[in-house]
Amino acid sequence: MKLLKNVGIVVVLLGLGCTLSIMLSTTSLEDGIDFTLLLLYLWALLPYIVLLGLTIMIYRRNGSDASRIAIFITSVVVVTLSVFSYYHAMFVSQTSTSALVFVVIPFYALAAIAIFFFVCWMLIRLMRRRSSS
């Protein structure tokens, strides 16, 4: 399970780095950095911070195997979908409102973390219960 934890953390950090690099490549820093830009960066990176915190918390508190597998699956799915959404909005289908993706996607990502984790956790527990009986 330690490998699962390490891979999960690497996936989240890669997603954080990709999102940060996409944001930096699309941001003009000619006028300097203001407070609202920092808040936007923090808002866009919040789902990754939540995933990282949940992963560390589950492993530190000796969570069940179901919760460990569920947080790994959640991390992979949410990071993959978020990074692809950011990439697609910024580089593939560019419109005048593409930058709004950095405001909207964190809402969806935070909701997806809760939903995916709960559904994966329940399915894993159900499968283990059926296999043990």
Secondary structure, DSSP 8 states (H G I E B T S, - for coil): -HHHHHHHHHHHHHHHHHHHHHHHHH---TT---HHHHHHHHHHHHHHHHHHHHHHHHHHTT--HHHHHHHHHHHHHHHHHHHHHHHIIIIIS--TTGGGHHHHHHHHHHHHHHHHHHHHHHHHHHHHHHHH-
